[in-house]
């Protein structure tokens, strides 16, 4: 796969704008996680929902970092 090496590279934020974008993604996902934690009953479904928010944060930050 030609894109495989890029999936495992480190992409440091090179501009203050990228740092702000990463921070905005983390903040938005953190707010969603807090809201879900407050309204969902404890259990497997809640745990999976919070894991998916965390996964979405990782993919969103990858999109920011890997942008050309």
Buried (B, 14 or more C-beta within 10 A) or exposed (E): EEEEEEEEEEEEBEEEEBEEBBEEBEEBBEEBBEEBEEEEEEEEEBEEBBEEBEEBBEEBBEEBBEEE
